[in-house]
Amino acid sequence: MTKRVGILTSGGDCAGLNAVIRAAVHHAHLRGWEIFGILDGTQGLLQRPIQYKKLHPNDFDGNVMRMGGTILGTTNKGNPFAFPMKDGTTKDRSDEIIDGFKELGLDAVIGIGGDGSFAILRQLAQKGGINMVGVPKTIDNDIGETETSVGFDTAVAVATEALDRLQPTAASHDRVMVLEVMGRDAGHIALSAGIAGGVDVILIPEITYSLENIATKIREVMNSGRNFALVIVSEAVKTEDGSKFMVEYTGGEKRYGGIGNYIGAKIAEMTGSETRVTNLGHVQRGSQPSYNDRLLASAFGVKAIDLIAQGKFDRMVAWKNREVVDVPIKDAIAAYQEVDVDGTLVHTAKALGISFGDE
């Protein structure tokens, strides 16, 4: 029986999104189904006429899977249950989005997003009686119930490459290089890239540090005969007194950013070392996807179509024990995945002599 399936990307972009879409389109086409790409996430469903395009395998030439970003566009603002209006008020526009789903005559929708997107999409699905399947994507790797998400591997690769590039210039100029990376409230990118990039100090929000401990580590490195040091810090790390570093953007939106400059300045002040700071920012999002992200995205896209065929909804595809499974979306949202401070990677880093500033 022919089905009409919608697919959309929601939240911040990352590498691998197009590979998810491609896999879903190919698998749906082989089943004789129609698949519709909804443009700009839920924003496309607020427009009249609805912004969408019918997708076909021929749309996905050899280049699309290799592209970063999302060919459908996305949005990470404008909660439809409290949508910001031009006059400064908010309005519940959820019914407009639900009407958009129904106008397209969809049997199911695949939402590719993070925990925030899933919370909104699930609420819409429950209110409107929409059959939904979720595909986890986030560079932060903080979605629960899955060992990894689309986009994380590429973000770590970009951060690791940055460290590989910073090391020679650090050694050439006798400097301490501080790299600030994304991750939101979880330190997964900093931890993984820090180990892979051979840093001396990893700072993550899950482990409280002291500036003196960081300075002591830098002095030890320099006194050992090495003329440089590398530090990686996750954007949500706080100052020693517990303050957050935030950047305010147009419209009043605030995001993490700037803790690297604080750490760099303190290291220079306390050790006398010449210090430079690099903030990778959105460079971590827009890269060509790694082969791991392409594989994961492809497996997730196929599984999403399988779940629709099986009539299993309100589920998220997930990666566990080297295979794709499905879990309740509500469980994935509830189980925020921060760094396990007693886990293998933290133990590995400490065994390599990397400091977290906690001792």
Secondary structure, DSSP 8 states (H G I E B T S, - for coil): ---EEEEEE-SS--TTHHHHHHHHHHHHHHTT-EEEEETTTTHHHHSSS--EEEE-GGG--TTGGG-SS-TT-------GGGEE-TTS-EE--HHHHHHHHHHTT-SEEEEEE-HHHHHHHHHHHHHHT--EEEEEB-TT---TT-S--BTHHHHHHHHHHHHHHHHHHHHHHTEEEEEEE--TT--HHHHHHHHHTT-SEEE-TTS---HHHHHHHHHHHHHTT---EEEEEETT---TTS---EEE-TTS-EEE--HHHHHHHHHHHHH--EEEEEE-GGGGTSS---HHHHHHHHHHHHHHHHHHHHT--SEEEEEETTEEEEEEHHHHHHS-----TTSHHHHHHHHTT-B-S--
